[in-house]
Amino acid sequence: SDYYFGVTSLLNDSFLTAKALRSAFGESAGGTLLYLRLEDISPMSDETLLYEAGAYLHKRHIPFMLAVIPVYLNPEN
């Protein structure tokens, strides 16, 4: 299964939140999980290259996140 979880800055320092998330995802308290972050993805990105990058990382069991940015159609609004 794939999961995405975002925490607001209000919760970043919350020990109880971190403990609950570790429990929910089966992570030990002493472990550290690192992610590779693919950034600046937009509707204008090449979806074939994005899929290939994701498939490569997934096949090798490398955890990753996608950082998506908006595209403004009318910058004045």
PDB file of N, H, CA, C and O in Angstrom:
ATOM      1  N   SER A   1       0.823  -1.183   0.000  1.00  0.00           N
ATOM      2  CA  SER A   1       0.000   0.000   0.000  1.00  0.00           C
ATOM      3  C   SER A   1       0.864   1.242   0.000  1.00  0.00           C
ATOM      4  O   SER A   1       1.973   1.241   0.535  1.00  0.00           O
ATOM      5  N   ASP A   2       0.353   2.295  -0.600  1.00  0.00           N
ATOM      6  H   ASP A   2      -0.547   2.295  -1.035  1.00  0.00           H
ATOM      7  CA  ASP A   2       1.033   3.584  -0.609  1.00  0.00           C
ATOM      8  C   ASP A   2       0.277   4.536   0.295  1.00  0.00           C
ATOM      9  O   ASP A   2      -0.954   4.554   0.294  1.00  0.00           O
ATOM     10  N   TYR A   3       1.007   5.329   1.068  1.00  0.00           N
ATOM     11  H   TYR A   3       2.007   5.315   1.069  1.00  0.00           H
ATOM     12  CA  TYR A   3       0.403   6.290   1.989  1.00  0.00           C
ATOM     13  C   TYR A   3       1.072   7.634   1.822  1.00  0.00           C
ATOM     14  O   TYR A   3       2.263   7.716   1.519  1.00  0.00           O
ATOM     15  N   TYR A   4       0.316   8.665   2.017  1.00  0.00           N
ATOM     16  H   TYR A   4      -0.651   8.598   2.263  1.00  0.00           H
ATOM     17  CA  TYR A   4       0.867  10.012   2.104  1.00  0.00           C
ATOM     18  C   TYR A   4       0.307  10.636   3.365  1.00  0.00           C
ATOM     19  O   TYR A   4      -0.891  10.542   3.631  1.00  0.00           O
ATOM     20  N   PHE A   5       1.151  11.260   4.129  1.00  0.00           N
ATOM     21  H   PHE A   5       2.124  11.337   3.913  1.00  0.00           H
ATOM     22  CA  PHE A   5       0.690  11.915   5.337  1.00  0.00           C
ATOM     23  C   PHE A   5       1.376  13.258   5.430  1.00  0.00           C
ATOM     24  O   PHE A   5       2.604  13.333   5.377  1.00  0.00           O
ATOM     25  N   GLY A   6       0.605  14.317   5.567  1.00  0.00           N
ATOM     26  H   GLY A   6      -0.392  14.256   5.610  1.00  0.00           H
ATOM     27  CA  GLY A   6       1.156  15.649   5.725  1.00  0.00           C
ATOM     28  C   GLY A   6       0.818  16.168   7.108  1.00  0.00           C
ATOM     29  O   GLY A   6      -0.306  15.999   7.578  1.00  0.00           O
ATOM     30  N   VAL A   7       1.766  16.787   7.751  1.00  0.00           N
ATOM     31  H   VAL A   7       2.680  16.924   7.369  1.00  0.00           H
ATOM     32  CA  VAL A   7       1.553  17.335   9.085  1.00  0.00           C
ATOM     33  C   VAL A   7       1.776  18.835   9.009  1.00  0.00           C
ATOM     34  O   VAL A   7       2.781  19.282   8.458  1.00  0.00           O
ATOM     35  N   THR A   8       0.863  19.610   9.549  1.00  0.00           N
ATOM     36  H   THR A   8       0.046  19.246   9.997  1.00  0.00           H
ATOM     37  CA  THR A   8       1.041  21.055   9.554  1.00  0.00           C
ATOM     38  C   THR A   8       2.142  21.441  10.520  1.00  0.00           C
ATOM     39  O   THR A   8       2.532  20.643  11.373  1.00  0.00           O
ATOM     40  N   SER A   9       2.637  22.635  10.394  1.00  0.00           N
ATOM     41  H   SER A   9       2.321  23.283   9.701  1.00  0.00           H
ATOM     42  CA  SER A   9       3.722  23.087  11.267  1.00  0.00           C
ATOM     43  C   SER A   9       3.278  23.140  12.730  1.00  0.00           C
ATOM     44  O   SER A   9       4.120  23.119  13.629  1.00  0.00           O
ATOM     45  N   LEU A  10       1.973  23.208  12.980  1.00  0.00           N
ATOM     46  H   LEU A  10       1.289  23.225  12.250  1.00  0.00           H
ATOM     47  CA  LEU A  10       1.489  23.213  14.360  1.00  0.00           C
ATOM     48  C   LEU A  10       1.740  21.884  15.055  1.00  0.00           C
ATOM     49  O   LEU A  10       1.832  21.830  16.281  1.00  0.00           O
ATOM     50  N   LEU A  11       1.851  20.815  14.280  1.00  0.00           N
ATOM     51  H   LEU A  11       1.776  20.859  13.284  1.00  0.00           H
ATOM     52  CA  LEU A  11       2.004  19.489  14.866  1.00  0.00           C
ATOM     53  C   LEU A  11       3.425  18.944  14.756  1.00  0.00           C
ATOM     54  O   LEU A  11       3.700  17.866  15.283  1.00  0.00           O
ATOM     55  N   ASN A  12       4.320  19.641  14.101  1.00  0.00           N
ATOM     56  H   ASN A  12       4.097  20.517  13.674  1.00  0.00           H
ATOM     57  CA  ASN A  12       5.661  19.115  13.856  1.00  0.00           C
ATOM     58  C   ASN A  12       6.429  18.776  15.127  1.00  0.00           C
ATOM     59  O   ASN A  12       7.232  17.844  15.119  1.00  0.00           O
ATOM     60  N   ASP A  13       6.210  19.495  16.200  1.00  0.00           N
ATOM     61  H   ASP A  13       5.557  20.253  16.206  1.00  0.00           H
ATOM     62  CA  ASP A  13       6.954  19.266  17.432  1.00  0.00           C
ATOM     63  C   ASP A  13       6.171  18.437  18.442  1.00  0.00           C
ATOM     64  O   ASP A  13       6.571  18.337  19.602  1.00  0.00           O
ATOM     65  N   SER A  14       5.076  17.851  18.021  1.00  0.00           N
ATOM     66  H   SER A  14       4.751  17.932  17.079  1.00  0.00           H
ATOM     67  CA  SER A  14       4.225  17.127  18.947  1.00  0.00           C
ATOM     68  C   SER A  14       4.717  15.699  19.134  1.00  0.00           C
ATOM     69  O   SER A  14       4.685  14.891  18.206  1.00  0.00           O
ATOM     70  N   PHE A  15       5.175  15.399  20.355  1.00  0.00           N
ATOM     71  H   PHE A  15       5.201  16.056  21.108  1.00  0.00           H
ATOM     72  CA  PHE A  15       5.638  14.054  20.667  1.00  0.00           C
ATOM     73  C   PHE A  15       4.500  13.040  20.547  1.00  0.00           C
ATOM     74  O   PHE A  15       4.698  11.938  20.037  1.00  0.00           O
ATOM     75  N   LEU A  16       3.315  13.415  21.017  1.00  0.00           N
ATOM     76  H   LEU A  16       3.155  14.310  21.432  1.00  0.00           H
ATOM     77  CA  LEU A  16       2.176  12.496  20.955  1.00  0.00           C
ATOM     78  C   LEU A  16       1.786  12.179  19.523  1.00  0.00           C
ATOM     79  O   LEU A  16       1.432  11.041  19.212  1.00  0.00           O
ATOM     80  N   THR A  17       1.847  13.170  18.652  1.00  0.00           N
ATOM     81  H   THR A  17       2.134  14.094  18.904  1.00  0.00           H
ATOM     82  CA  THR A  17       1.534  12.940  17.238  1.00  0.00           C
ATOM     83  C   THR A  17       2.557  11.988  16.625  1.00  0.00           C
ATOM     84  O   THR A  17       2.183  11.050  15.920  1.00  0.00           O
ATOM     85  N   ALA A  18       3.832  12.219  16.883  1.00  0.00           N
ATOM     86  H   ALA A  18       4.135  12.981  17.455  1.00  0.00           H
ATOM     87  CA  ALA A  18       4.884  11.348  16.344  1.00  0.00           C
ATOM     88  C   ALA A  18       4.721   9.924  16.853  1.00  0.00           C
ATOM     89  O   ALA A  18       4.868   8.971  16.088  1.00  0.00           O
ATOM     90  N   LYS A  19       4.419   9.772  18.138  1.00  0.00           N
ATOM     91  H   LYS A  19       4.300  10.546  18.759  1.00  0.00           H
ATOM     92  CA  LYS A  19       4.237   8.439  18.721  1.00  0.00           C
ATOM     93  C   LYS A  19       3.050   7.726  18.086  1.00  0.00           C
ATOM     94  O   LYS A  19       3.133   6.535  17.786  1.00  0.00           O
ATOM     95  N   ALA A  20       1.942   8.442  17.878  1.00  0.00           N
ATOM     96  H   ALA A  20       1.875   9.410  18.121  1.00  0.00           H
ATOM     97  CA  ALA A  20       0.753   7.847  17.268  1.00  0.00           C
ATOM     98  C   ALA A  20       1.025   7.432  15.823  1.00  0.00           C
ATOM     99  O   ALA A  20       0.574   6.373  15.387  1.00  0.00           O
ATOM    100  N   LEU A  21       1.763   8.263  15.079  1.00  0.00           N
ATOM    101  H   LEU A  21       2.129   9.123  15.433  1.00  0.00           H
ATOM    102  CA  LEU A  21       2.072   7.922  13.689  1.00  0.00           C
ATOM    103  C   LEU A  21       2.995   6.713  13.607  1.00  0.00           C
ATOM    104  O   LEU A  21       2.803   5.840  12.761  1.00  0.00           O
ATOM    105  N   ARG A  22       3.992   6.660  14.478  1.00  0.00           N
ATOM    106  H   ARG A  22       4.148   7.369  15.166  1.00  0.00           H
ATOM    107  CA  ARG A  22       4.877   5.492  14.477  1.00  0.00           C
ATOM    108  C   ARG A  22       4.094   4.224  14.754  1.00  0.00           C
ATOM    109  O   ARG A  22       4.324   3.196  14.117  1.00  0.00           O
ATOM    110  N   SER A  23       3.178   4.290  15.693  1.00  0.00           N
ATOM    111  H   SER A  23       2.992   5.125  16.210  1.00  0.00           H
ATOM    112  CA  SER A  23       2.359   3.138  16.027  1.00  0.00           C
ATOM    113  C   SER A  23       1.459   2.742  14.854  1.00  0.00           C
ATOM    114  O   SER A  23       1.338   1.560  14.532  1.00  0.00           O
ATOM    115  N   ALA A  24       0.834   3.728  14.223  1.00  0.00           N
ATOM    116  H   ALA A  24       0.933   4.688  14.485  1.00  0.00           H
ATOM    117  CA  ALA A  24      -0.085   3.455  13.116  1.00  0.00           C
ATOM    118  C   ALA A  24       0.614   2.819  11.928  1.00  0.00           C
ATOM    119  O   ALA A  24       0.035   1.963  11.258  1.00  0.00           O
ATOM    120  N   PHE A  25       1.847   3.223  11.657  1.00  0.00           N
ATOM    121  H   PHE A  25       2.316   3.917  12.202  1.00  0.00           H
ATOM    122  CA  PHE A  25       2.576   2.709  10.501  1.00  0.00           C
ATOM    123  C   PHE A  25       3.578   1.618  10.857  1.00  0.00           C
ATOM    124  O   PHE A  25       4.337   1.176   9.994  1.00  0.00           O
ATOM    125  N   GLY A  26       3.596   1.171  12.123  1.00  0.00           N
ATOM    126  H   GLY A  26       2.979   1.530  12.824  1.00  0.00           H
ATOM    127  CA  GLY A  26       4.447   0.063  12.521  1.00  0.00           C
ATOM    128  C   GLY A  26       5.922   0.396  12.554  1.00  0.00           C
ATOM    129  O   GLY A  26       6.750  -0.497  12.376  1.00  0.00           O
ATOM    130  N   GLU A  27       6.277   1.640  12.773  1.00  0.00           N
ATOM    131  H   GLU A  27       5.604   2.365  12.918  1.00  0.00           H
ATOM    132  CA  GLU A  27       7.676   2.050  12.808  1.00  0.00           C
ATOM    133  C   GLU A  27       8.168   2.043  14.244  1.00  0.00           C
ATOM    134  O   GLU A  27       7.455   2.465  15.155  1.00  0.00           O
ATOM    135  N   SER A  28       9.382   1.565  14.445  1.00  0.00           N
ATOM    136  H   SER A  28       9.962   1.223  13.706  1.00  0.00           H
ATOM    137  CA  SER A  28       9.936   1.555  15.792  1.00  0.00           C
ATOM    138  C   SER A  28      10.379   2.963  16.188  1.00  0.00           C
ATOM    139  O   SER A  28      10.750   3.770  15.336  1.00  0.00           O
ATOM    140  N   ALA A  29      10.336   3.243  17.480  1.00  0.00           N
ATOM    141  H   ALA A  29      10.034   2.587  18.172  1.00  0.00           H
ATOM    142  CA  ALA A  29      10.667   4.580  17.977  1.00  0.00           C
ATOM    143  C   ALA A  29      12.120   4.953  17.707  1.00  0.00           C
ATOM    144  O   ALA A  29      12.421   6.138  17.560  1.00  0.00           O
ATOM    145  N   GLY A  30      13.018   3.998  17.638  1.00  0.00           N
ATOM    146  H   GLY A  30      12.773   3.035  17.757  1.00  0.00           H
ATOM    147  CA  GLY A  30      14.426   4.295  17.422  1.00  0.00           C
ATOM    148  C   GLY A  30      14.816   4.391  15.959  1.00  0.00           C
ATOM    149  O   GLY A  30      15.941   4.784  15.648  1.00  0.00           O
ATOM    150  N   GLY A  31      13.919   4.043  15.059  1.00  0.00           N
ATOM    151  H   GLY A  31      13.006   3.724  15.312  1.00  0.00           H
ATOM    152  CA  GLY A  31      14.243   4.033  13.642  1.00  0.00           C
ATOM    153  C   GLY A  31      14.005   5.374  12.978  1.00  0.00           C
ATOM    154  O   GLY A  31      13.240   6.203  13.471  1.00  0.00           O
ATOM    155  N   THR A  32      14.667   5.573  11.863  1.00  0.00           N
ATOM    156  H   THR A  32      15.289   4.899  11.463  1.00  0.00           H
ATOM    157  CA  THR A  32      14.477   6.773  11.073  1.00  0.00           C
ATOM    158  C   THR A  32      14.139   6.360   9.655  1.00  0.00           C
ATOM    159  O   THR A  32      14.861   5.573   9.042  1.00  0.00           O
ATOM    160  N   LEU A  33      13.058   6.880   9.140  1.00  0.00           N
ATOM    161  H   LEU A  33      12.471   7.519   9.638  1.00  0.00           H
ATOM    162  CA  LEU A  33      12.646   6.587   7.776  1.00  0.00           C
ATOM    163  C   LEU A  33      12.939   7.799   6.918  1.00  0.00           C
ATOM    164  O   LEU A  33      12.454   8.893   7.207  1.00  0.00           O
ATOM    165  N   LEU A  34      13.718   7.625   5.874  1.00  0.00           N
ATOM    166  H   LEU A  34      14.112   6.736   5.639  1.00  0.00           H
ATOM    167  CA  LEU A  34      14.071   8.713   4.977  1.00  0.00           C
ATOM    168  C   LEU A  34      13.314   8.557   3.668  1.00  0.00           C
ATOM    169  O   LEU A  34      13.040   7.442   3.222  1.00  0.00           O
ATOM    170  N   TYR A  35      12.980   9.690   3.060  1.00  0.00           N
ATOM    171  H   TYR A  35      13.202  10.595   3.423  1.00  0.00           H
ATOM    172  CA  TYR A  35      12.279   9.704   1.789  1.00  0.00           C
ATOM    173  C   TYR A  35      13.082  10.506   0.773  1.00  0.00           C
ATOM    174  O   TYR A  35      13.749  11.479   1.124  1.00  0.00           O
ATOM    175  N   LEU A  36      13.013  10.094  -0.474  1.00  0.00           N
ATOM    176  H   LEU A  36      12.470   9.304  -0.759  1.00  0.00           H
ATOM    177  CA  LEU A  36      13.521  10.891  -1.571  1.00  0.00           C
ATOM    178  C   LEU A  36      12.350  11.745  -2.049  1.00  0.00           C
ATOM    179  O   LEU A  36      11.262  11.225  -2.300  1.00  0.00           O
ATOM    180  N   ARG A  37      12.567  13.035  -2.175  1.00  0.00           N
ATOM    181  H   ARG A  37      13.450  13.457  -1.972  1.00  0.00           H
ATOM    182  CA  ARG A  37      11.477  13.942  -2.553  1.00  0.00           C
ATOM    183  C   ARG A  37      11.660  14.385  -3.995  1.00  0.00           C
ATOM    184  O   ARG A  37      12.675  14.988  -4.344  1.00  0.00           O
ATOM    185  N   LEU A  38      10.672  14.083  -4.833  1.00  0.00           N
ATOM    186  H   LEU A  38       9.848  13.593  -4.550  1.00  0.00           H
ATOM    187  CA  LEU A  38      10.657  14.550  -6.211  1.00  0.00           C
ATOM    188  C   LEU A  38       9.874  15.860  -6.211  1.00  0.00           C
ATOM    189  O   LEU A  38       8.682  15.870  -5.904  1.00  0.00           O
ATOM    190  N   GLU A  39      10.533  16.956  -6.551  1.00  0.00           N
ATOM    191  H   GLU A  39      11.501  16.948  -6.801  1.00  0.00           H
ATOM    192  CA  GLU A  39       9.944  18.286  -6.383  1.00  0.00           C
ATOM    193  C   GLU A  39       9.571  18.942  -7.706  1.00  0.00           C
ATOM    194  O   GLU A  39       9.950  18.500  -8.790  1.00  0.00           O
ATOM    195  N   ASP A  40       8.806  20.021  -7.555  1.00  0.00           N
ATOM    196  H   ASP A  40       8.498  20.380  -6.674  1.00  0.00           H
ATOM    197  CA  ASP A  40       8.402  20.896  -8.667  1.00  0.00           C
ATOM    198  C   ASP A  40       7.649  20.145  -9.759  1.00  0.00           C
ATOM    199  O   ASP A  40       7.863  20.374 -10.950  1.00  0.00           O
ATOM    200  N   ILE A  41       6.778  19.259  -9.342  1.00  0.00           N
ATOM    201  H   ILE A  41       6.605  19.073  -8.375  1.00  0.00           H
ATOM    202  CA  ILE A  41       5.934  18.527 -10.287  1.00  0.00           C
ATOM    203  C   ILE A  41       4.680  19.356 -10.509  1.00  0.00           C
ATOM    204  O   ILE A  41       4.046  19.809  -9.556  1.00  0.00           O
ATOM    205  N   SER A  42       4.330  19.548 -11.760  1.00  0.00           N
ATOM    206  H   SER A  42       4.844  19.181 -12.534  1.00  0.00           H
ATOM    207  CA  SER A  42       3.146  20.338 -12.091  1.00  0.00           C
ATOM    208  C   SER A  42       2.371  19.637 -13.199  1.00  0.00           C
ATOM    209  O   SER A  42       2.851  18.652 -13.760  1.00  0.00           O
ATOM    210  N   PRO A  43       1.184  20.130 -13.518  1.00  0.00           N
ATOM    211  CA  PRO A  43       0.446  19.564 -14.649  1.00  0.00           C
ATOM    212  C   PRO A  43       1.212  19.685 -15.962  1.00  0.00           C
ATOM    213  O   PRO A  43       0.878  19.012 -16.937  1.00  0.00           O
ATOM    214  N   MET A  44       2.229  20.530 -15.994  1.00  0.00           N
ATOM    215  H   MET A  44       2.500  21.077 -15.202  1.00  0.00           H
ATOM    216  CA  MET A  44       3.035  20.693 -17.204  1.00  0.00           C
ATOM    217  C   MET A  44       4.206  19.706 -17.259  1.00  0.00           C
ATOM    218  O   MET A  44       4.908  19.643 -18.268  1.00  0.00           O
ATOM    219  N   SER A  45       4.421  18.942 -16.194  1.00  0.00           N
ATOM    220  H   SER A  45       3.850  18.994 -15.375  1.00  0.00           H
ATOM    221  CA  SER A  45       5.527  17.976 -16.146  1.00  0.00           C
ATOM    222  C   SER A  45       5.281  16.834 -17.128  1.00  0.00           C
ATOM    223  O   SER A  45       4.141  16.509 -17.460  1.00  0.00           O
ATOM    224  N   ASP A  46       6.363  16.243 -17.575  1.00  0.00           N
ATOM    225  H   ASP A  46       7.289  16.507 -17.305  1.00  0.00           H
ATOM    226  CA  ASP A  46       6.281  15.093 -18.482  1.00  0.00           C
ATOM    227  C   ASP A  46       5.849  13.868 -17.680  1.00  0.00           C
ATOM    228  O   ASP A  46       6.622  13.334 -16.884  1.00  0.00           O
ATOM    229  N   GLU A  47       4.614  13.429 -17.894  1.00  0.00           N
ATOM    230  H   GLU A  47       3.986  13.863 -18.540  1.00  0.00           H
ATOM    231  CA  GLU A  47       4.086  12.328 -17.090  1.00  0.00           C
ATOM    232  C   GLU A  47       4.816  11.007 -17.332  1.00  0.00           C
ATOM    233  O   GLU A  47       4.861  10.162 -16.438  1.00  0.00           O
ATOM    234  N   THR A  48       5.383  10.815 -18.507  1.00  0.00           N
ATOM    235  H   THR A  48       5.347  11.501 -19.233  1.00  0.00           H
ATOM    236  CA  THR A  48       6.132   9.585 -18.788  1.00  0.00           C
ATOM    237  C   THR A  48       7.398   9.532 -17.937  1.00  0.00           C
ATOM    238  O   THR A  48       7.707   8.500 -17.341  1.00  0.00           O
ATOM    239  N   LEU A  49       8.127  10.642 -17.881  1.00  0.00           N
ATOM    240  H   LEU A  49       7.876  11.481 -18.365  1.00  0.00           H
ATOM    241  CA  LEU A  49       9.351  10.687 -17.068  1.00  0.00           C
ATOM    242  C   LEU A  49       9.023  10.551 -15.581  1.00  0.00           C
ATOM    243  O   LEU A  49       9.744   9.879 -14.843  1.00  0.00           O
ATOM    244  N   LEU A  50       7.944  11.183 -15.147  1.00  0.00           N
ATOM    245  H   LEU A  50       7.359  11.729 -15.746  1.00  0.00           H
ATOM    246  CA  LEU A  50       7.533  11.086 -13.750  1.00  0.00           C
ATOM    247  C   LEU A  50       7.173   9.649 -13.396  1.00  0.00           C
ATOM    248  O   LEU A  50       7.574   9.144 -12.347  1.00  0.00           O
ATOM    249  N   TYR A  51       6.420   8.993 -14.267  1.00  0.00           N
ATOM    250  H   TYR A  51       6.094   9.402 -15.119  1.00  0.00           H
ATOM    251  CA  TYR A  51       6.061   7.594 -14.029  1.00  0.00           C
ATOM    252  C   TYR A  51       7.305   6.708 -13.982  1.00  0.00           C
ATOM    253  O   TYR A  51       7.420   5.845 -13.111  1.00  0.00           O
ATOM    254  N   GLU A  52       8.226   6.916 -14.906  1.00  0.00           N
ATOM    255  H   GLU A  52       8.132   7.617 -15.613  1.00  0.00           H
ATOM    256  CA  GLU A  52       9.455   6.110 -14.937  1.00  0.00           C
ATOM    257  C   GLU A  52      10.272   6.296 -13.654  1.00  0.00           C
ATOM    258  O   GLU A  52      10.806   5.329 -13.111  1.00  0.00           O
ATOM    259  N   ALA A  53      10.369   7.534 -13.173  1.00  0.00           N
ATOM    260  H   ALA A  53       9.935   8.320 -13.614  1.00  0.00           H
ATOM    261  CA  ALA A  53      11.110   7.793 -11.942  1.00  0.00           C
ATOM    262  C   ALA A  53      10.427   7.103 -10.765  1.00  0.00           C
ATOM    263  O   ALA A  53      11.096   6.468  -9.949  1.00  0.00           O
ATOM    264  N   GLY A  54       9.106   7.220 -10.668  1.00  0.00           N
ATOM    265  H   GLY A  54       8.563   7.736 -11.330  1.00  0.00           H
ATOM    266  CA  GLY A  54       8.362   6.569  -9.586  1.00  0.00           C
ATOM    267  C   GLY A  54       8.461   5.061  -9.638  1.00  0.00           C
ATOM    268  O   GLY A  54       8.635   4.412  -8.607  1.00  0.00           O
ATOM    269  N   ALA A  55       8.350   4.496 -10.832  1.00  0.00           N
ATOM    270  H   ALA A  55       8.209   5.023 -11.670  1.00  0.00           H
ATOM    271  CA  ALA A  55       8.444   3.041 -10.990  1.00  0.00           C
ATOM    272  C   ALA A  55       9.831   2.533 -10.598  1.00  0.00           C
ATOM    273  O   ALA A  55       9.957   1.487  -9.963  1.00  0.00           O
ATOM    274  N   TYR A  56      10.875   3.283 -10.981  1.00  0.00           N
ATOM    275  H   TYR A  56      10.773   4.133 -11.498  1.00  0.00           H
ATOM    276  CA  TYR A  56      12.249   2.922 -10.636  1.00  0.00           C
ATOM    277  C   TYR A  56      12.426   2.885  -9.114  1.00  0.00           C
ATOM    278  O   TYR A  56      12.965   1.922  -8.570  1.00  0.00           O
ATOM    279  N   LEU A  57      11.972   3.934  -8.440  1.00  0.00           N
ATOM    280  H   LEU A  57      11.534   4.717  -8.883  1.00  0.00           H
ATOM    281  CA  LEU A  57      12.115   4.006  -6.992  1.00  0.00           C
ATOM    282  C   LEU A  57      11.264   2.939  -6.293  1.00  0.00           C
ATOM    283  O   LEU A  57      11.718   2.296  -5.347  1.00  0.00           O
ATOM    284  N   HIS A  58      10.042   2.760  -6.762  1.00  0.00           N
ATOM    285  H   HIS A  58       9.673   3.283  -7.531  1.00  0.00           H
ATOM    286  CA  HIS A  58       9.143   1.766  -6.166  1.00  0.00           C
ATOM    287  C   HIS A  58       9.715   0.350  -6.300  1.00  0.00           C
ATOM    288  O   HIS A  58       9.676  -0.433  -5.352  1.00  0.00           O
ATOM    289  N   LYS A  59      10.237   0.037  -7.465  1.00  0.00           N
ATOM    290  H   LYS A  59      10.269   0.673  -8.235  1.00  0.00           H
ATOM    291  CA  LYS A  59      10.802  -1.297  -7.721  1.00  0.00           C
ATOM    292  C   LYS A  59      11.961  -1.603  -6.773  1.00  0.00           C
ATOM    293  O   LYS A  59      12.178  -2.756  -6.399  1.00  0.00           O
ATOM    294  N   ARG A  60      12.700  -0.563  -6.390  1.00  0.00           N
ATOM    295  H   ARG A  60      12.523   0.373  -6.694  1.00  0.00           H
ATOM    296  CA  ARG A  60      13.857  -0.738  -5.500  1.00  0.00           C
ATOM    297  C   ARG A  60      13.526  -0.473  -4.036  1.00  0.00           C
ATOM    298  O   ARG A  60      14.416  -0.396  -3.190  1.00  0.00           O
ATOM    299  N   HIS A  61      12.221  -0.334  -3.749  1.00  0.00           N
ATOM    300  H   HIS A  61      11.497  -0.396  -4.436  1.00  0.00           H
ATOM    301  CA  HIS A  61      11.731  -0.127  -2.375  1.00  0.00           C
ATOM    302  C   HIS A  61      12.343   1.117  -1.727  1.00  0.00           C
ATOM    303  O   HIS A  61      12.674   1.114  -0.541  1.00  0.00           O
ATOM    304  N   ILE A  62      12.488   2.179  -2.522  1.00  0.00           N
ATOM    305  H   ILE A  62      12.219   2.182  -3.485  1.00  0.00           H
ATOM    306  CA  ILE A  62      12.984   3.457  -2.023  1.00  0.00           C
ATOM    307  C   ILE A  62      11.774   4.345  -1.756  1.00  0.00           C
ATOM    308  O   ILE A  62      11.067   4.719  -2.692  1.00  0.00           O
ATOM    309  N   PRO A  63      11.524   4.687  -0.489  1.00  0.00           N
ATOM    310  CA  PRO A  63      10.372   5.553  -0.187  1.00  0.00           C
ATOM    311  C   PRO A  63      10.559   6.938  -0.815  1.00  0.00           C
ATOM    312  O   PRO A  63      11.649   7.510  -0.769  1.00  0.00           O
ATOM    313  N   PHE A  64       9.484   7.465  -1.400  1.00  0.00           N
ATOM    314  H   PHE A  64       8.599   7.001  -1.438  1.00  0.00           H
ATOM    315  CA  PHE A  64       9.579   8.783  -2.016  1.00  0.00           C
ATOM    316  C   PHE A  64       8.284   9.555  -1.858  1.00  0.00           C
ATOM    317  O   PHE A  64       7.216   8.990  -1.619  1.00  0.00           O
ATOM    318  N   MET A  65       8.415  10.870  -1.999  1.00  0.00           N
ATOM    319  H   MET A  65       9.282  11.329  -2.193  1.00  0.00           H
ATOM    320  CA  MET A  65       7.275  11.778  -1.942  1.00  0.00           C
ATOM    321  C   MET A  65       7.256  12.596  -3.221  1.00  0.00           C
ATOM    322  O   MET A  65       8.287  12.797  -3.862  1.00  0.00           O
ATOM    323  N   LEU A  66       6.085  13.058  -3.579  1.00  0.00           N
ATOM    324  H   LEU A  66       5.247  12.894  -3.059  1.00  0.00           H
ATOM    325  CA  LEU A  66       5.935  13.931  -4.734  1.00  0.00           C
ATOM    326  C   LEU A  66       5.507  15.307  -4.241  1.00  0.00           C
ATOM    327  O   LEU A  66       4.502  15.431  -3.541  1.00  0.00           O
ATOM    328  N   ALA A  67       6.260  16.337  -4.600  1.00  0.00           N
ATOM    329  H   ALA A  67       7.076  16.236  -5.168  1.00  0.00           H
ATOM    330  CA  ALA A  67       5.912  17.710  -4.237  1.00  0.00           C
ATOM    331  C   ALA A  67       5.326  18.384  -5.476  1.00  0.00           C
ATOM    332  O   ALA A  67       6.037  18.674  -6.438  1.00  0.00           O
ATOM    333  N   VAL A  68       4.031  18.623  -5.434  1.00  0.00           N
ATOM    334  H   VAL A  68       3.453  18.387  -4.653  1.00  0.00           H
ATOM    335  CA  VAL A  68       3.313  19.153  -6.592  1.00  0.00           C
ATOM    336  C   VAL A  68       3.120  20.659  -6.430  1.00  0.00           C
ATOM    337  O   VAL A  68       2.755  21.143  -5.358  1.00  0.00           O
ATOM    338  N   ILE A  69       3.374  21.390  -7.519  1.00  0.00           N
ATOM    339  H   ILE A  69       3.671  20.997  -8.389  1.00  0.00           H
ATOM    340  CA  ILE A  69       3.181  22.836  -7.514  1.00  0.00           C
ATOM    341  C   ILE A  69       2.042  23.185  -8.470  1.00  0.00           C
ATOM    342  O   ILE A  69       1.803  22.459  -9.434  1.00  0.00           O
ATOM    343  N   PRO A  70       1.345  24.278  -8.216  1.00  0.00           N
ATOM    344  CA  PRO A  70       0.238  24.660  -9.105  1.00  0.00           C
ATOM    345  C   PRO A  70       0.743  25.351 -10.371  1.00  0.00           C
ATOM    346  O   PRO A  70       1.883  25.809 -10.449  1.00  0.00           O
ATOM    347  N   VAL A  71      -0.135  25.405 -11.340  1.00  0.00           N
ATOM    348  H   VAL A  71      -1.061  25.032 -11.277  1.00  0.00           H
ATOM    349  CA  VAL A  71       0.107  26.179 -12.542  1.00  0.00           C
ATOM    350  C   VAL A  71      -0.951  27.270 -12.573  1.00  0.00           C
ATOM    351  O   VAL A  71      -2.148  26.989 -12.513  1.00  0.00           O
ATOM    352  N   TYR A  72      -0.501  28.517 -12.667  1.00  0.00           N
ATOM    353  H   TYR A  72       0.472  28.745 -12.716  1.00  0.00           H
ATOM    354  CA  TYR A  72      -1.434  29.641 -12.688  1.00  0.00           C
ATOM    355  C   TYR A  72      -1.789  29.973 -14.133  1.00  0.00           C
ATOM    356  O   TYR A  72      -0.926  30.303 -14.946  1.00  0.00           O
ATOM    357  N   LEU A  73      -3.068  29.877 -14.426  1.00  0.00           N
ATOM    358  H   LEU A  73      -3.769  29.609 -13.766  1.00  0.00           H
ATOM    359  CA  LEU A  73      -3.517  30.195 -15.768  1.00  0.00           C
ATOM    360  C   LEU A  73      -3.676  31.694 -15.967  1.00  0.00           C
ATOM    361  O   LEU A  73      -3.491  32.199 -17.075  1.00  0.00           O
ATOM    362  N   ASN A  74      -4.014  32.399 -14.912  1.00  0.00           N
ATOM    363  H   ASN A  74      -4.164  31.988 -14.012  1.00  0.00           H
ATOM    364  CA  ASN A  74      -4.150  33.846 -14.961  1.00  0.00           C
ATOM    365  C   ASN A  74      -3.452  34.426 -13.733  1.00  0.00           C
ATOM    366  O   ASN A  74      -4.054  34.507 -12.662  1.00  0.00           O
ATOM    367  N   PRO A  75      -2.182  34.831 -13.878  1.00  0.00           N
ATOM    368  CA  PRO A  75      -1.409  35.307 -12.729  1.00  0.00           C
ATOM    369  C   PRO A  75      -2.042  36.503 -12.006  1.00  0.00           C
ATOM    370  O   PRO A  75      -1.742  36.731 -10.834  1.00  0.00           O
ATOM    371  N   GLU A  76      -2.895  37.256 -12.666  1.00  0.00           N
ATOM    372  H   GLU A  76      -3.138  37.070 -13.618  1.00  0.00           H
ATOM    373  CA  GLU A  76      -3.512  38.415 -12.025  1.00  0.00           C
ATOM    374  C   GLU A  76      -4.564  38.019 -10.996  1.00  0.00           C
ATOM    375  O   GLU A  76      -4.920  38.828 -10.139  1.00  0.00           O
ATOM    376  N   ASN A  77      -5.059  36.810 -11.063  1.00  0.00           N
ATOM    377  H   ASN A  77      -4.770  36.152 -11.759  1.00  0.00           H
ATOM    378  CA  ASN A  77      -6.079  36.331 -10.118  1.00  0.00           C
ATOM    379  C   ASN A  77      -5.435  35.471  -9.072  1.00  0.00           C
ATOM    380  O   ASN A  77      -6.117  34.967  -8.180  1.00  0.00           O
TER     381      ASN A  77
END
